[in-house]
Amino acid sequence: MDQLRLIALDEQDLNVISAHVQDAVMKVRDLQYLPGARRFVLAMNRFAWERKPGFLRKNNERRQSVLHFDRVLGAKAAGIARDKPDEVLSLLAVSYVPTEKPAGIIELIFSGGGAIMLDVECVEARLTDTGGAWQASSRPAHRT
């Protein structure tokens, strides 16, 4: 199986990860801040944008993945109902805003106005596919 494994150590790397997790879906319960480990973890079903349709290939594919951020000093959420663990979230983008480099804020932006802000010492993120792939019912579409 061709599972994706990416590491981000700077803003450019994080932009690559952001492109791969655009339109990933997860439940509120799949977001975990682990302050003792200084880690924030998102378990998700990401749309496999890197998979091009072709002979013997599925056109629309989702994969189980985990995105985690290390060196996290704090996490704040807005517009996410933590009291509704089964609510589904759709991740739109991941970005980095430097404060005192290499420190900064990593923003996780969700559809519907939800956001998570991670105060980080530096950019250190990993995206790993953890399970099999399956046919997605549709391809995400965005207005331009």
N, C-alpha and C positions, 0 to 999 in steps of 0.2 A: 504494500500500500504506500502511496506517495503522500505522507503526512507532512504538513507545513510546520517548520520550526524557525522562528525569527527572534532576533535579539535587537533591542534598541538601546543605544548608549548615547545618542544625541538627538537633536530635533529632526534631522533628516531621516534617521532610522525610524523615529516615531511616526513620521509621515507615511512611511511604507507600511507600518503596522496598521495605521489608521485606515489606509486604503483596503487592507485585507479584512478588517472587522466592520467596515461600513455595512449597515443593515443586519448586523448580528442581533439575534433575539435571545433574551434571557428573562428569568423571573427575578423579582426583587430579592427573593431568598438566595439567589445565586451571586449576590454581591456581598463580599466579606472584607471587612477591615480587621486586620490582625495587628493591633498596636504593639504587642510584645515582640513580634517578628518584624515590625515596621514594613508590613506588606499589605497590599490591597489586591484582591483576587476577584475575577469575573469568570464564571463558568458560562459558556454561551454556545449557541448553535449559529455558526457564522455561515454566511453565503459565500461559496467558493468562487470569488470573482476571477481567480487565476485560471480556472478550468474553462477552457475554450470548447464549445460544442464541436463534435467531430464524430467520425466513424467509431462506433462502440462506446461513445462517451455520452453520459447524461448531459442534457442541456442545462438544467438548473439543479444545482447540488448544494446541500448544506452539510456541514461537518461539526461534530462536537469538538470544542476547543476550550482552552483556558488561556486567559490573558492575565498576567500578574505584574505588578509594579513593586519594586523593592526600594528601600531607603525612603519610605513614606513617613513623614513626621506628623501628619494629620490629614483627616478627610472630612469634607463637608458636603452635604447633599441638599439640593433644592428641587422641589417639584416631583419628588419621588416619595410615594406613600409607603414608608417602612412598615406600617401597620397592615399592609395588604401584601403579604409575601407571595401570593400567586399572581399578582399583576405582571403582565408581560411588558417588557421594555424593549425598544428598538434603538440600538446604538447608531448614531449618525457619524460621529467624528471623535477623534482623540487629538488634542493639540497641547503644545507646550508654550507657556509664557514665562520667560526668564525673570527672576527677581534680582538676585545677586549670583550671577553664574558661578558655578554650575547649578545652583539652587533655582527653584522655580515652582510653578503651578502647572500640573497636568490637568487639563479639562476633559471630562468625558461628557459629551453632549448627546442627549437622547431626544427622540421625536416627542412631541407634546410638551416641550419646554423643560424637561427634567435635565439636571446637570449634577455632576460630582466634581469637586475640586480637590485634588490631592496636592498637599504641600510636600515637596520632595527635596532631598539634598542634591539630587542630580537625576538625570534621565537614566533609568535602568528598568527595562521592561522585557518580558518574554511572552511570545505567542506560540502556543503549541497545540496542534491537533491531537486529540486524545482518543478518539473513537472512529468508528466507521463513517462512511458517507451515505447519504440517501437522497433520493429524488425530491427536490423541492417542488411545491405545487405551483410556484410562479417565480418570475424574476422580478426583484425590486425595481421600481421605477420612480424617478424623481422629476419634478418640474424644473425646467431650466429658466 
